[in-house]
């Protein structure tokens, strides 16, 4: 759980997670996320790797692009630890 909280200590990662949560398609490619947050693809890829290692996101390669989505079960578990009354 500490790793998940630590991964959210960076404002860029919080912004990336927020963008993924509100994505109409449920997933976004690294290139689109980089444009949205104004960072290089390399930097965004690093941040997404941190979120993936924390178990908050998952990635899938589609051709030349990598798409990322939130693992809502992991996010719900984190919310439940912080507030046991939040999820039902």
PyMOL Python script that loads the backbone (N, CA, C, O; Angstrom):
from pymol import cmd

cmd.read_pdbstr("""\
ATOM      1  N   UNK A   1       0.819  -1.187   0.000  1.00  0.00           N
ATOM      2  CA  UNK A   1       0.000   0.000   0.000  1.00  0.00           C
ATOM      3  C   UNK A   1       0.870   1.262   0.000  1.00  0.00           C
ATOM      4  O   UNK A   1       0.533   2.259  -0.639  1.00  0.00           O
ATOM      5  N   UNK A   2       1.984   1.204   0.720  1.00  0.00           N
ATOM      6  CA  UNK A   2       2.875   2.361   0.780  1.00  0.00           C
ATOM      7  C   UNK A   2       3.408   2.714  -0.608  1.00  0.00           C
ATOM      8  O   UNK A   2       3.566   3.890  -0.932  1.00  0.00           O
ATOM      9  N   UNK A   3       3.683   1.702  -1.424  1.00  0.00           N
ATOM     10  CA  UNK A   3       4.177   1.948  -2.779  1.00  0.00           C
ATOM     11  C   UNK A   3       3.127   2.681  -3.614  1.00  0.00           C
ATOM     12  O   UNK A   3       3.469   3.557  -4.408  1.00  0.00           O
ATOM     13  N   UNK A   4       1.866   2.331  -3.440  1.00  0.00           N
ATOM     14  CA  UNK A   4       0.795   3.023  -4.171  1.00  0.00           C
ATOM     15  C   UNK A   4       0.710   4.482  -3.753  1.00  0.00           C
ATOM     16  O   UNK A   4       0.591   5.372  -4.596  1.00  0.00           O
ATOM     17  N   UNK A   5       0.772   4.723  -2.450  1.00  0.00           N
ATOM     18  CA  UNK A   5       0.715   6.103  -1.967  1.00  0.00           C
ATOM     19  C   UNK A   5       1.936   6.891  -2.426  1.00  0.00           C
ATOM     20  O   UNK A   5       1.818   8.050  -2.824  1.00  0.00           O
ATOM     21  N   UNK A   6       3.105   6.264  -2.371  1.00  0.00           N
ATOM     22  CA  UNK A   6       4.329   6.932  -2.810  1.00  0.00           C
ATOM     23  C   UNK A   6       4.256   7.292  -4.290  1.00  0.00           C
ATOM     24  O   UNK A   6       4.744   8.345  -4.703  1.00  0.00           O
ATOM     25  N   UNK A   7       3.650   6.423  -5.081  1.00  0.00           N
ATOM     26  CA  UNK A   7       3.552   6.696  -6.520  1.00  0.00           C
ATOM     27  C   UNK A   7       2.684   7.918  -6.805  1.00  0.00           C
ATOM     28  O   UNK A   7       2.812   8.537  -7.861  1.00  0.00           O
ATOM     29  N   UNK A   8       1.813   8.264  -5.879  1.00  0.00           N
ATOM     30  CA  UNK A   8       0.934   9.425  -6.059  1.00  0.00           C
ATOM     31  C   UNK A   8       1.513  10.698  -5.452  1.00  0.00           C
ATOM     32  O   UNK A   8       0.840  11.728  -5.421  1.00  0.00           O
ATOM     33  N   UNK A   9       2.751  10.641  -4.972  1.00  0.00           N
ATOM     34  CA  UNK A   9       3.380  11.810  -4.361  1.00  0.00           C
ATOM     35  C   UNK A   9       3.830  12.836  -5.400  1.00  0.00           C
ATOM     36  O   UNK A   9       4.128  13.978  -5.052  1.00  0.00           O
ATOM     37  N   UNK A  10       3.880  12.444  -6.646  1.00  0.00           N
ATOM     38  CA  UNK A  10       4.318  13.350  -7.709  1.00  0.00           C
ATOM     39  C   UNK A  10       3.104  13.928  -8.426  1.00  0.00           C
ATOM     40  O   UNK A  10       2.250  13.170  -8.886  1.00  0.00           O
ATOM     41  N   UNK A  11       3.008  15.253  -8.535  1.00  0.00           N
ATOM     42  CA  UNK A  11       1.848  15.875  -9.196  1.00  0.00           C
ATOM     43  C   UNK A  11       1.641  15.413 -10.641  1.00  0.00           C
ATOM     44  O   UNK A  11       0.503  15.319 -11.101  1.00  0.00           O
ATOM     45  N   UNK A  12       2.718  15.126 -11.352  1.00  0.00           N
ATOM     46  CA  UNK A  12       2.580  14.666 -12.742  1.00  0.00           C
ATOM     47  C   UNK A  12       1.887  13.307 -12.785  1.00  0.00           C
ATOM     48  O   UNK A  12       1.064  13.060 -13.667  1.00  0.00           O
ATOM     49  N   UNK A  13       2.211  12.431 -11.849  1.00  0.00           N
ATOM     50  CA  UNK A  13       1.576  11.115 -11.828  1.00  0.00           C
ATOM     51  C   UNK A  13       0.108  11.215 -11.433  1.00  0.00           C
ATOM     52  O   UNK A  13      -0.727  10.470 -11.946  1.00  0.00           O
ATOM     53  N   UNK A  14      -0.205  12.127 -10.530  1.00  0.00           N
ATOM     54  CA  UNK A  14      -1.617  12.341 -10.165  1.00  0.00           C
ATOM     55  C   UNK A  14      -2.383  12.835 -11.384  1.00  0.00           C
ATOM     56  O   UNK A  14      -3.500  12.386 -11.638  1.00  0.00           O
ATOM     57  N   UNK A  15      -1.793  13.754 -12.138  1.00  0.00           N
ATOM     58  CA  UNK A  15      -2.435  14.278 -13.344  1.00  0.00           C
ATOM     59  C   UNK A  15      -2.622  13.163 -14.380  1.00  0.00           C
ATOM     60  O   UNK A  15      -3.682  13.065 -14.999  1.00  0.00           O
ATOM     61  N   UNK A  16      -1.616  12.338 -14.568  1.00  0.00           N
ATOM     62  CA  UNK A  16      -1.725  11.227 -15.520  1.00  0.00           C
ATOM     63  C   UNK A  16      -2.825  10.261 -15.107  1.00  0.00           C
ATOM     64  O   UNK A  16      -3.604   9.810 -15.946  1.00  0.00           O
ATOM     65  N   UNK A  17      -2.891   9.943 -13.828  1.00  0.00           N
ATOM     66  CA  UNK A  17      -3.933   9.043 -13.338  1.00  0.00           C
ATOM     67  C   UNK A  17      -5.307   9.660 -13.563  1.00  0.00           C
ATOM     68  O   UNK A  17      -6.246   8.967 -13.954  1.00  0.00           O
ATOM     69  N   UNK A  18      -5.424  10.946 -13.319  1.00  0.00           N
ATOM     70  CA  UNK A  18      -6.692  11.645 -13.534  1.00  0.00           C
ATOM     71  C   UNK A  18      -7.099  11.610 -15.005  1.00  0.00           C
ATOM     72  O   UNK A  18      -8.265  11.376 -15.324  1.00  0.00           O
ATOM     73  N   UNK A  19      -6.149  11.840 -15.893  1.00  0.00           N
ATOM     74  CA  UNK A  19      -6.443  11.785 -17.331  1.00  0.00           C
ATOM     75  C   UNK A  19      -6.898  10.390 -17.747  1.00  0.00           C
ATOM     76  O   UNK A  19      -7.818  10.244 -18.552  1.00  0.00           O
ATOM     77  N   UNK A  20      -6.258   9.382 -17.204  1.00  0.00           N
ATOM     78  CA  UNK A  20      -6.656   8.009 -17.533  1.00  0.00           C
ATOM     79  C   UNK A  20      -8.042   7.687 -16.987  1.00  0.00           C
ATOM     80  O   UNK A  20      -8.828   7.003 -17.642  1.00  0.00           O
ATOM     81  N   UNK A  21      -8.338   8.177 -15.792  1.00  0.00           N
ATOM     82  CA  UNK A  21      -9.656   7.923 -15.194  1.00  0.00           C
ATOM     83  C   UNK A  21     -10.784   8.563 -15.994  1.00  0.00           C
ATOM     84  O   UNK A  21     -11.893   8.031 -16.047  1.00  0.00           O
ATOM     85  N   UNK A  22     -10.504   9.694 -16.611  1.00  0.00           N
ATOM     86  CA  UNK A  22     -11.546  10.427 -17.337  1.00  0.00           C
ATOM     87  C   UNK A  22     -11.502  10.187 -18.842  1.00  0.00           C
ATOM     88  O   UNK A  22     -12.241  10.823 -19.594  1.00  0.00           O
ATOM     89  N   UNK A  23     -10.650   9.284 -19.281  1.00  0.00           N
ATOM     90  CA  UNK A  23     -10.537   8.992 -20.706  1.00  0.00           C
ATOM     91  C   UNK A  23     -11.832   8.377 -21.233  1.00  0.00           C
ATOM     92  O   UNK A  23     -12.322   7.397 -20.671  1.00  0.00           O
ATOM     93  N   UNK A  24     -12.393   8.941 -22.307  1.00  0.00           N
ATOM     94  CA  UNK A  24     -13.621   8.376 -22.878  1.00  0.00           C
ATOM     95  C   UNK A  24     -13.439   6.937 -23.365  1.00  0.00           C
ATOM     96  O   UNK A  24     -14.383   6.148 -23.342  1.00  0.00           O
ATOM     97  N   UNK A  25     -12.232   6.599 -23.801  1.00  0.00           N
ATOM     98  CA  UNK A  25     -11.961   5.254 -24.315  1.00  0.00           C
ATOM     99  C   UNK A  25     -11.511   4.291 -23.221  1.00  0.00           C
ATOM    100  O   UNK A  25     -11.414   3.086 -23.455  1.00  0.00           O
ATOM    101  N   UNK A  26     -11.236   4.814 -22.033  1.00  0.00           N
ATOM    102  CA  UNK A  26     -10.758   3.971 -20.946  1.00  0.00           C
ATOM    103  C   UNK A  26      -9.265   3.706 -20.993  1.00  0.00           C
ATOM    104  O   UNK A  26      -8.706   3.139 -20.055  1.00  0.00           O
ATOM    105  N   UNK A  27      -8.609   4.113 -22.081  1.00  0.00           N
ATOM    106  CA  UNK A  27      -7.161   3.928 -22.222  1.00  0.00           C
ATOM    107  C   UNK A  27      -6.616   5.051 -23.099  1.00  0.00           C
ATOM    108  O   UNK A  27      -7.308   5.567 -23.976  1.00  0.00           O
ATOM    109  N   UNK A  28      -5.373   5.413 -22.848  1.00  0.00           N
ATOM    110  CA  UNK A  28      -4.712   6.462 -23.629  1.00  0.00           C
ATOM    111  C   UNK A  28      -3.293   6.016 -23.952  1.00  0.00           C
ATOM    112  O   UNK A  28      -2.667   5.289 -23.181  1.00  0.00           O
ATOM    113  N   UNK A  29      -2.796   6.461 -25.100  1.00  0.00           N
ATOM    114  CA  UNK A  29      -1.420   6.121 -25.462  1.00  0.00           C
ATOM    115  C   UNK A  29      -0.453   7.126 -24.835  1.00  0.00           C
ATOM    116  O   UNK A  29      -0.822   8.255 -24.512  1.00  0.00           O
ATOM    117  N   UNK A  30       0.774   6.690 -24.677  1.00  0.00           N
ATOM    118  CA  UNK A  30       1.808   7.519 -24.066  1.00  0.00           C
ATOM    119  C   UNK A  30       1.929   8.848 -24.796  1.00  0.00           C
ATOM    120  O   UNK A  30       2.071   9.893 -24.161  1.00  0.00           O
ATOM    121  N   UNK A  31       1.875   8.820 -26.117  1.00  0.00           N
ATOM    122  CA  UNK A  31       2.055  10.047 -26.902  1.00  0.00           C
ATOM    123  C   UNK A  31       0.967  11.076 -26.604  1.00  0.00           C
ATOM    124  O   UNK A  31       1.264  12.264 -26.478  1.00  0.00           O
ATOM    125  N   UNK A  32      -0.279  10.643 -26.490  1.00  0.00           N
ATOM    126  CA  UNK A  32      -1.372  11.572 -26.191  1.00  0.00           C
ATOM    127  C   UNK A  32      -1.278  12.104 -24.768  1.00  0.00           C
ATOM    128  O   UNK A  32      -1.572  13.273 -24.517  1.00  0.00           O
ATOM    129  N   UNK A  33      -0.871  11.255 -23.844  1.00  0.00           N
ATOM    130  CA  UNK A  33      -0.707  11.700 -22.456  1.00  0.00           C
ATOM    131  C   UNK A  33       0.423  12.722 -22.351  1.00  0.00           C
ATOM    132  O   UNK A  33       0.310  13.703 -21.616  1.00  0.00           O
ATOM    133  N   UNK A  34       1.507  12.493 -23.085  1.00  0.00           N
ATOM    134  CA  UNK A  34       2.634  13.427 -23.065  1.00  0.00           C
ATOM    135  C   UNK A  34       2.196  14.805 -23.552  1.00  0.00           C
ATOM    136  O   UNK A  34       2.560  15.823 -22.962  1.00  0.00           O
ATOM    137  N   UNK A  35       1.422  14.833 -24.619  1.00  0.00           N
ATOM    138  CA  UNK A  35       0.910  16.102 -25.136  1.00  0.00           C
ATOM    139  C   UNK A  35       0.005  16.776 -24.115  1.00  0.00           C
ATOM    140  O   UNK A  35       0.089  17.988 -23.914  1.00  0.00           O
ATOM    141  N   UNK A  36      -0.853  16.003 -23.473  1.00  0.00           N
ATOM    142  CA  UNK A  36      -1.820  16.556 -22.520  1.00  0.00           C
ATOM    143  C   UNK A  36      -1.155  17.172 -21.291  1.00  0.00           C
ATOM    144  O   UNK A  36      -1.652  18.161 -20.752  1.00  0.00           O
ATOM    145  N   UNK A  37      -0.041  16.603 -20.846  1.00  0.00           N
ATOM    146  CA  UNK A  37       0.610  17.127 -19.637  1.00  0.00           C
ATOM    147  C   UNK A  37       1.825  17.992 -19.946  1.00  0.00           C
ATOM    148  O   UNK A  37       2.426  18.562 -19.035  1.00  0.00           O
ATOM    149  N   UNK A  38       2.191  18.097 -21.216  1.00  0.00           N
ATOM    150  CA  UNK A  38       3.301  18.961 -21.604  1.00  0.00           C
ATOM    151  C   UNK A  38       4.670  18.441 -21.191  1.00  0.00           C
ATOM    152  O   UNK A  38       5.576  19.220 -20.894  1.00  0.00           O
ATOM    153  N   UNK A  39       4.816  17.126 -21.174  1.00  0.00           N
ATOM    154  CA  UNK A  39       6.096  16.500 -20.852  1.00  0.00           C
ATOM    155  C   UNK A  39       6.532  15.634 -22.030  1.00  0.00           C
ATOM    156  O   UNK A  39       5.730  15.322 -22.910  1.00  0.00           O
ATOM    157  N   UNK A  40       7.795  15.251 -22.040  1.00  0.00           N
ATOM    158  CA  UNK A  40       8.268  14.377 -23.110  1.00  0.00           C
ATOM    159  C   UNK A  40       7.685  12.978 -22.932  1.00  0.00           C
ATOM    160  O   UNK A  40       7.299  12.589 -21.830  1.00  0.00           O
ATOM    161  N   UNK A  41       7.628  12.236 -24.023  1.00  0.00           N
ATOM    162  CA  UNK A  41       7.138  10.855 -23.947  1.00  0.00           C
ATOM    163  C   UNK A  41       8.005  10.023 -23.017  1.00  0.00           C
ATOM    164  O   UNK A  41       7.503   9.148 -22.312  1.00  0.00           O
ATOM    165  N   UNK A  42       9.291  10.289 -23.013  1.00  0.00           N
ATOM    166  CA  UNK A  42      10.209   9.561 -22.146  1.00  0.00           C
ATOM    167  C   UNK A  42       9.875   9.796 -20.669  1.00  0.00           C
ATOM    168  O   UNK A  42       9.847   8.854 -19.877  1.00  0.00           O
ATOM    169  N   UNK A  43       9.625  11.040 -20.312  1.00  0.00           N
ATOM    170  CA  UNK A  43       9.285  11.374 -18.924  1.00  0.00           C
ATOM    171  C   UNK A  43       7.947  10.769 -18.538  1.00  0.00           C
ATOM    172  O   UNK A  43       7.801  10.214 -17.449  1.00  0.00           O
ATOM    173  N   UNK A  44       6.971  10.874 -19.429  1.00  0.00           N
ATOM    174  CA  UNK A  44       5.649  10.302 -19.158  1.00  0.00           C
ATOM    175  C   UNK A  44       5.750   8.787 -19.029  1.00  0.00           C
ATOM    176  O   UNK A  44       5.103   8.195 -18.165  1.00  0.00           O
ATOM    177  N   UNK A  45       6.546   8.163 -19.872  1.00  0.00           N
ATOM    178  CA  UNK A  45       6.738   6.719 -19.799  1.00  0.00           C
ATOM    179  C   UNK A  45       7.326   6.320 -18.444  1.00  0.00           C
ATOM    180  O   UNK A  45       6.924   5.313 -17.861  1.00  0.00           O
ATOM    181  N   UNK A  46       8.267   7.106 -17.951  1.00  0.00           N
ATOM    182  CA  UNK A  46       8.852   6.850 -16.629  1.00  0.00           C
ATOM    183  C   UNK A  46       7.782   6.939 -15.539  1.00  0.00           C
ATOM    184  O   UNK A  46       7.688   6.060 -14.683  1.00  0.00           O
ATOM    185  N   UNK A  47       6.980   7.999 -15.576  1.00  0.00           N
ATOM    186  CA  UNK A  47       5.919   8.172 -14.576  1.00  0.00           C
ATOM    187  C   UNK A  47       4.898   7.032 -14.654  1.00  0.00           C
ATOM    188  O   UNK A  47       4.455   6.520 -13.627  1.00  0.00           O
ATOM    189  N   UNK A  48       4.536   6.647 -15.855  1.00  0.00           N
ATOM    190  CA  UNK A  48       3.573   5.554 -16.022  1.00  0.00           C
ATOM    191  C   UNK A  48       4.152   4.230 -15.523  1.00  0.00           C
ATOM    192  O   UNK A  48       3.424   3.381 -15.007  1.00  0.00           O
ATOM    193  N   UNK A  49       5.445   4.063 -15.677  1.00  0.00           N
ATOM    194  CA  UNK A  49       6.104   2.872 -15.142  1.00  0.00           C
ATOM    195  C   UNK A  49       6.000   2.815 -13.625  1.00  0.00           C
ATOM    196  O   UNK A  49       5.806   1.746 -13.046  1.00  0.00           O
ATOM    197  N   UNK A  50       6.130   3.963 -12.994  1.00  0.00           N
ATOM    198  CA  UNK A  50       5.984   4.025 -11.530  1.00  0.00           C
ATOM    199  C   UNK A  50       4.566   3.648 -11.127  1.00  0.00           C
ATOM    200  O   UNK A  50       4.368   2.893 -10.175  1.00  0.00           O
ATOM    201  N   UNK A  51       3.585   4.169 -11.844  1.00  0.00           N
ATOM    202  CA  UNK A  51       2.187   3.842 -11.542  1.00  0.00           C
ATOM    203  C   UNK A  51       1.902   2.362 -11.798  1.00  0.00           C
ATOM    204  O   UNK A  51       1.155   1.732 -11.049  1.00  0.00           O
ATOM    205  N   UNK A  52       2.497   1.812 -12.852  1.00  0.00           N
ATOM    206  CA  UNK A  52       2.305   0.392 -13.170  1.00  0.00           C
ATOM    207  C   UNK A  52       2.933  -0.493 -12.089  1.00  0.00           C
ATOM    208  O   UNK A  52       2.322  -1.468 -11.650  1.00  0.00           O
ATOM    209  N   UNK A  53       4.155  -0.153 -11.660  1.00  0.00           N
ATOM    210  CA  UNK A  53       4.814  -0.938 -10.608  1.00  0.00           C
ATOM    211  C   UNK A  53       4.046  -0.869  -9.289  1.00  0.00           C
ATOM    212  O   UNK A  53       4.096  -1.801  -8.487  1.00  0.00           O
ATOM    213  N   UNK A  54       3.342   0.229  -9.070  1.00  0.00           N
ATOM    214  CA  UNK A  54       2.527   0.373  -7.857  1.00  0.00           C
ATOM    215  C   UNK A  54       1.201  -0.372  -7.997  1.00  0.00           C
ATOM    216  O   UNK A  54       0.443  -0.482  -7.033  1.00  0.00           O
ATOM    217  N   UNK A  55       0.925  -0.882  -9.193  1.00  0.00           N
ATOM    218  CA  UNK A  55      -0.302  -1.641  -9.413  1.00  0.00           C
ATOM    219  C   UNK A  55      -1.520  -0.789  -9.714  1.00  0.00           C
ATOM    220  O   UNK A  55      -2.644  -1.292  -9.700  1.00  0.00           O
ATOM    221  N   UNK A  56      -1.314   0.505  -9.988  1.00  0.00           N
ATOM    222  CA  UNK A  56      -2.449   1.395 -10.238  1.00  0.00           C
ATOM    223  C   UNK A  56      -2.859   1.458 -11.704  1.00  0.00           C
ATOM    224  O   UNK A  56      -3.988   1.836 -12.017  1.00  0.00           O
ATOM    225  N   UNK A  57      -1.953   1.089 -12.602  1.00  0.00           N
ATOM    226  CA  UNK A  57      -2.273   1.091 -14.029  1.00  0.00           C
ATOM    227  C   UNK A  57      -1.768  -0.202 -14.657  1.00  0.00           C
ATOM    228  O   UNK A  57      -1.002  -0.953 -14.054  1.00  0.00           O
ATOM    229  N   UNK A  58      -2.217  -0.436 -15.881  1.00  0.00           N
ATOM    230  CA  UNK A  58      -1.697  -1.539 -16.686  1.00  0.00           C
ATOM    231  C   UNK A  58      -1.496  -1.026 -18.099  1.00  0.00           C
ATOM    232  O   UNK A  58      -2.123  -0.050 -18.511  1.00  0.00           O
ATOM    233  N   UNK A  59      -0.632  -1.680 -18.828  1.00  0.00           N
ATOM    234  CA  UNK A  59      -0.262  -1.227 -20.168  1.00  0.00           C
ATOM    235  C   UNK A  59      -0.454  -2.340 -21.181  1.00  0.00           C
ATOM    236  O   UNK A  59      -0.391  -3.527 -20.860  1.00  0.00           O
ATOM    237  N   UNK A  60      -0.690  -1.915 -22.416  1.00  0.00           N
ATOM    238  CA  UNK A  60      -0.880  -2.865 -23.518  1.00  0.00           C
ATOM    239  C   UNK A  60      -0.286  -2.256 -24.782  1.00  0.00           C
ATOM    240  O   UNK A  60      -0.601  -1.121 -25.140  1.00  0.00           O
ATOM    241  N   UNK A  61       0.563  -3.004 -25.446  1.00  0.00           N
ATOM    242  CA  UNK A  61       1.141  -2.530 -26.706  1.00  0.00           C
ATOM    243  C   UNK A  61       0.158  -2.803 -27.833  1.00  0.00           C
ATOM    244  O   UNK A  61      -0.374  -3.905 -27.971  1.00  0.00           O
ATOM    245  N   UNK A  62      -0.069  -1.762 -28.640  1.00  0.00           N
ATOM    246  CA  UNK A  62      -0.901  -1.880 -29.845  1.00  0.00           C
ATOM    247  C   UNK A  62      -0.092  -1.309 -31.000  1.00  0.00           C
ATOM    248  O   UNK A  62      -0.029  -0.094 -31.186  1.00  0.00           O
ATOM    249  N   UNK A  63       0.510  -2.176 -31.756  1.00  0.00           N
ATOM    250  CA  UNK A  63       1.363  -1.718 -32.847  1.00  0.00           C
ATOM    251  C   UNK A  63       2.571  -0.978 -32.297  1.00  0.00           C
ATOM    252  O   UNK A  63       3.334  -1.523 -31.500  1.00  0.00           O
ATOM    253  N   UNK A  64       2.739   0.262 -32.725  1.00  0.00           N
ATOM    254  CA  UNK A  64       3.876   1.074 -32.293  1.00  0.00           C
ATOM    255  C   UNK A  64       3.606   1.827 -30.996  1.00  0.00           C
ATOM    256  O   UNK A  64       4.524   2.421 -30.430  1.00  0.00           O
ATOM    257  N   UNK A  65       2.374   1.813 -30.516  1.00  0.00           N
ATOM    258  CA  UNK A  65       2.005   2.594 -29.336  1.00  0.00           C
ATOM    259  C   UNK A  65       1.745   1.708 -28.130  1.00  0.00           C
ATOM    260  O   UNK A  65       1.398   0.533 -28.257  1.00  0.00           O
ATOM    261  N   UNK A  66       1.921   2.301 -26.955  1.00  0.00           N
ATOM    262  CA  UNK A  66       1.582   1.631 -25.703  1.00  0.00           C
ATOM    263  C   UNK A  66       0.410   2.389 -25.099  1.00  0.00           C
ATOM    264  O   UNK A  66       0.461   3.607 -24.926  1.00  0.00           O
ATOM    265  N   UNK A  67      -0.640   1.652 -24.784  1.00  0.00           N
ATOM    266  CA  UNK A  67      -1.839   2.241 -24.183  1.00  0.00           C
ATOM    267  C   UNK A  67      -1.898   1.870 -22.708  1.00  0.00           C
ATOM    268  O   UNK A  67      -1.530   0.766 -22.309  1.00  0.00           O
ATOM    269  N   UNK A  68      -2.369   2.817 -21.916  1.00  0.00           N
ATOM    270  CA  UNK A  68      -2.412   2.658 -20.467  1.00  0.00           C
ATOM    271  C   UNK A  68      -3.838   2.843 -19.987  1.00  0.00           C
ATOM    272  O   UNK A  68      -4.601   3.633 -20.542  1.00  0.00           O
ATOM    273  N   UNK A  69      -4.188   2.097 -18.941  1.00  0.00           N
ATOM    274  CA  UNK A  69      -5.511   2.241 -18.319  1.00  0.00           C
ATOM    275  C   UNK A  69      -5.350   2.074 -16.822  1.00  0.00           C
ATOM    276  O   UNK A  69      -4.384   1.474 -16.349  1.00  0.00           O
ATOM    277  N   UNK A  70      -6.304   2.610 -16.084  1.00  0.00           N
ATOM    278  CA  UNK A  70      -6.303   2.511 -14.627  1.00  0.00           C
ATOM    279  C   UNK A  70      -6.797   1.134 -14.210  1.00  0.00           C
ATOM    280  O   UNK A  70      -7.740   0.602 -14.795  1.00  0.00           O
ATOM    281  N   UNK A  71      -6.171   0.572 -13.218  1.00  0.00           N
ATOM    282  CA  UNK A  71      -6.674  -0.654 -12.591  1.00  0.00           C
ATOM    283  C   UNK A  71      -7.623  -0.196 -11.485  1.00  0.00           C
ATOM    284  O   UNK A  71      -7.204   0.071 -10.359  1.00  0.00           O
ATOM    285  N   UNK A  72      -8.880  -0.113 -11.823  1.00  0.00           N
ATOM    286  CA  UNK A  72      -9.868   0.436 -10.890  1.00  0.00           C
ATOM    287  C   UNK A  72      -9.990  -0.382  -9.612  1.00  0.00           C
ATOM    288  O   UNK A  72     -10.308   0.165  -8.556  1.00  0.00           O
ATOM    289  N   UNK A  73      -9.743  -1.678  -9.695  1.00  0.00           N
ATOM    290  CA  UNK A  73      -9.795  -2.500  -8.482  1.00  0.00           C
ATOM    291  C   UNK A  73      -8.714  -2.080  -7.489  1.00  0.00           C
ATOM    292  O   UNK A  73      -8.960  -2.028  -6.284  1.00  0.00           O
ATOM    293  N   UNK A  74      -7.530  -1.784  -7.989  1.00  0.00           N
ATOM    294  CA  UNK A  74      -6.436  -1.346  -7.121  1.00  0.00           C
ATOM    295  C   UNK A  74      -6.706   0.035  -6.548  1.00  0.00           C
ATOM    296  O   UNK A  74      -6.404   0.309  -5.387  1.00  0.00           O
ATOM    297  N   UNK A  75      -7.276   0.899  -7.371  1.00  0.00           N
ATOM    298  CA  UNK A  75      -7.603   2.241  -6.892  1.00  0.00           C
ATOM    299  C   UNK A  75      -8.699   2.176  -5.834  1.00  0.00           C
ATOM    300  O   UNK A  75      -8.648   2.905  -4.843  1.00  0.00           O
ATOM    301  N   UNK A  76      -9.684   1.316  -6.036  1.00  0.00           N
ATOM    302  CA  UNK A  76     -10.753   1.145  -5.044  1.00  0.00           C
ATOM    303  C   UNK A  76     -10.192   0.590  -3.740  1.00  0.00           C
ATOM    304  O   UNK A  76     -10.612   1.004  -2.660  1.00  0.00           O
ATOM    305  N   UNK A  77      -9.249  -0.340  -3.829  1.00  0.00           N
ATOM    306  CA  UNK A  77      -8.628  -0.896  -2.622  1.00  0.00           C
ATOM    307  C   UNK A  77      -7.873   0.181  -1.857  1.00  0.00           C
ATOM    308  O   UNK A  77      -7.903   0.212  -0.626  1.00  0.00           O
ATOM    309  N   UNK A  78      -7.199   1.060  -2.582  1.00  0.00           N
ATOM    310  CA  UNK A  78      -6.487   2.166  -1.948  1.00  0.00           C
ATOM    311  C   UNK A  78      -7.467   3.095  -1.248  1.00  0.00           C
ATOM    312  O   UNK A  78      -7.238   3.502  -0.109  1.00  0.00           O
ATOM    313  N   UNK A  79      -8.548   3.427  -1.922  1.00  0.00           N
ATOM    314  CA  UNK A  79      -9.577   4.286  -1.316  1.00  0.00           C
ATOM    315  C   UNK A  79     -10.164   3.635  -0.069  1.00  0.00           C
ATOM    316  O   UNK A  79     -10.425   4.313   0.925  1.00  0.00           O
ATOM    317  N   UNK A  80     -10.369   2.332  -0.120  1.00  0.00           N
ATOM    318  CA  UNK A  80     -10.953   1.622   1.023  1.00  0.00           C
ATOM    319  C   UNK A  80     -10.020   1.652   2.232  1.00  0.00           C
ATOM    320  O   UNK A  80     -10.478   1.771   3.369  1.00  0.00           O
ATOM    321  N   UNK A  81      -8.715   1.543   1.989  1.00  0.00           N
ATOM    322  CA  UNK A  81      -7.751   1.613   3.094  1.00  0.00           C
ATOM    323  C   UNK A  81      -7.785   3.000   3.730  1.00  0.00           C
ATOM    324  O   UNK A  81      -7.719   3.129   4.952  1.00  0.00           O
ATOM    325  N   UNK A  82      -7.888   4.030   2.901  1.00  0.00           N
ATOM    326  CA  UNK A  82      -7.905   5.399   3.415  1.00  0.00           C
ATOM    327  C   UNK A  82      -9.216   5.737   4.102  1.00  0.00           C
ATOM    328  O   UNK A  82      -9.232   6.474   5.088  1.00  0.00           O
ATOM    329  N   UNK A  83     -10.323   5.198   3.582  1.00  0.00           N
ATOM    330  CA  UNK A  83     -11.649   5.458   4.155  1.00  0.00           C
ATOM    331  C   UNK A  83     -12.507   4.214   3.972  1.00  0.00           C
ATOM    332  O   UNK A  83     -13.092   4.021   2.906  1.00  0.00           O
ATOM    333  N   UNK A  84     -12.592   3.371   4.991  1.00  0.00           N
ATOM    334  CA  UNK A  84     -13.349   2.118   4.876  1.00  0.00           C
ATOM    335  C   UNK A  84     -14.828   2.310   4.540  1.00  0.00           C
ATOM    336  O   UNK A  84     -15.485   1.359   4.117  1.00  0.00           O
ATOM    337  N   UNK A  85     -15.358   3.503   4.716  1.00  0.00           N
ATOM    338  CA  UNK A  85     -16.768   3.765   4.415  1.00  0.00           C
ATOM    339  C   UNK A  85     -16.992   4.292   3.000  1.00  0.00           C
ATOM    340  O   UNK A  85     -18.133   4.530   2.605  1.00  0.00           O
ATOM    341  N   UNK A  86     -15.922   4.477   2.236  1.00  0.00           N
ATOM    342  CA  UNK A  86     -16.057   5.136   0.933  1.00  0.00           C
ATOM    343  C   UNK A  86     -16.690   4.257  -0.139  1.00  0.00           C
ATOM    344  O   UNK A  86     -17.334   4.771  -1.054  1.00  0.00           O
ATOM    345  N   UNK A  87     -16.523   2.974  -0.042  1.00  0.00           N
ATOM    346  CA  UNK A  87     -16.888   2.099  -1.162  1.00  0.00           C
ATOM    347  C   UNK A  87     -18.033   1.156  -0.829  1.00  0.00           C
ATOM    348  O   UNK A  87     -18.022  -0.009  -1.227  1.00  0.00           O
ATOM    349  N   UNK A  88     -18.983   1.642  -0.128  1.00  0.00           N
ATOM    350  CA  UNK A  88     -20.145   0.806   0.126  1.00  0.00           C
ATOM    351  C   UNK A  88     -20.236   0.455   1.537  1.00  0.00           C
ATOM    352  O   UNK A  88     -21.161  -0.251   1.938  1.00  0.00           O
TER     353      UNK A  88
END
""", "prot")
cmd.dss("prot")
cmd.show_as("cartoon", "prot")
cmd.util.cbc("prot")
cmd.orient("prot")
